[in-house]
Amino acid sequence: MSRDDYLYAAGVIRFLENKLLNPNDVERMVDSPDLDSSFRVFHDTDYFDNVLDVQATDFIKSLDADLAQAKDKIKEMTPDDNLVKFLFMRHDFHNIKLLFKEKYTDKSFTDYYSSLGNENIEKLRLALTGDITNSILPYCQRVIDYVKERVNKEEVTSALIDRWCDRTYFNEYARSAQEFKSSFINGLVSLQIDVANLKIYIRGKRMGFDTTYLLSEIMAGGSLSLDFYIKVVNLSLEEGLERIHFNLGIPMQKVLNNYFKNQSLEQLERDLENMELQYVRQAKYIDYGPELVVAYFMAKKNAIRNVRLIMTGKVNNINSAEIKKFIREIY
């Protein structure tokens, strides 16, 4: 696939970027006095066609509809089907998790299925039971086979299903990223794995997980190797983070400096997502290529995340000043 094939997509994306939520939209939503008035701000944005028949209390429906619409737009303008699969494969792993949990917990998670995956949910269900093979997307078959293999060796819990699926997701995600031969995309994936591992390390140390369990959670593919984590896993959280801080780049060091000061996991989450967005903004200086599609998708997800934060705050009667503390940066 030639980079020139993305010339049309580049033009479309530059237009769509101008319709993303901007700081003024966010400010108006946050400062609105109640849920209904905040929701009405949508009518001045590109979310307009997704909220016509939706009540304010059902705002999640409009956000899901908007992301589905974004997927359709990406499919229309993207010359490489593999890029669409790369961007939305997380939703397949989400559905596979739920299907395995249904099988082993006798609970129904139907209301939580994602319609944004690349594979049909019923085909995944059949693959899970062994009634269908070799007719679903290869990465879906690989994660199902991996979890089935683990099930035969360990007692199954929801937490283990999450762990097995998350590990294979990042493996498949990194594998898929390599197809585009883009330092930007591979760098983004490496950053996302670093972020995931950092969260695992901090959560594990704070909760007192033992060394074996914590190392089994750490994933390959980030800028810090498993060997590095083996060296720091037995240190105190503060000592371990100092080592991690020293070995990562300046953006991550700034995030960890803030965490050292306030010890707030909520603020850490916000700072990590802002750091990811700052990385993605580099695509603004790329003329055309798959990087622009990836960046637009990340920007769209960030906008939806902010709307969800604001509307959830309004539902729970959280004051505007508190909501603003958790708003992410704008693309």
JODAWO-V763666 format. One record per residue. SS is DSSP state (hx for helix, st for strand, lp for the rest). Layout:
SS, SS
//
This chain:
lp, lp, hx, hx, hx, hx, hx, hx, hx, hx, hx, hx, hx, hx, hx, hx, hx, lp, lp, lp, lp, lp, hx, hx, hx, hx, hx, hx, hx, hx, hx, lp, lp, lp, hx, hx, hx, hx, hx, hx, hx, hx, hx, hx, lp, lp, lp, hx, hx, hx, lp, lp, lp, lp, lp, hx, hx, hx, hx, hx, hx, hx, hx, hx, hx, hx, hx, hx, hx, hx, hx, hx, hx, hx, hx, hx, hx, lp, lp, lp, hx, hx, hx, hx, hx, hx, hx, hx, hx, hx, hx, hx, hx, hx, hx, hx, hx, hx, hx, hx, hx, hx, hx, hx, hx, lp, lp, lp, lp, hx, hx, hx, lp, lp, lp, lp, lp, lp, lp, lp, hx, hx, hx, hx, hx, hx, hx, hx, hx, lp, lp, lp, lp, lp, lp, lp, lp, hx, hx, hx, hx, hx, hx, hx, hx, hx, hx, hx, hx, hx, hx, lp, lp, lp, lp, lp, lp, hx, hx, hx, hx, hx, hx, hx, hx, hx, hx, hx, hx, hx, hx, hx, hx, hx, hx, hx, hx, hx, lp, lp, lp, lp, hx, hx, hx, hx, hx, hx, hx, hx, hx, hx, hx, hx, hx, hx, hx, hx, hx, hx, hx, hx, hx, hx, hx, hx, hx, lp, lp, lp, hx, hx, hx, hx, hx, hx, hx, lp, lp, lp, lp, lp, lp, lp, lp, hx, hx, hx, hx, hx, hx, hx, lp, lp, lp, lp, hx, hx, hx, hx, hx, hx, hx, hx, hx, hx, hx, lp, lp, hx, hx, hx, hx, hx, hx, hx, hx, hx, hx, hx, hx, hx, lp, lp, hx, hx, hx, hx, hx, hx, hx, hx, hx, hx, hx, hx, hx, hx, hx, hx, hx, hx, hx, hx, hx, lp, lp, lp, lp, hx, hx, hx, hx, hx, hx, hx, hx, hx, hx, hx, hx, hx, hx, hx, hx, hx, hx, hx, hx, hx, hx, hx, hx, hx, hx, lp, lp, lp, lp, hx, hx, hx, hx, hx, lp, lp, lp, lp, lp, lp, lp
//
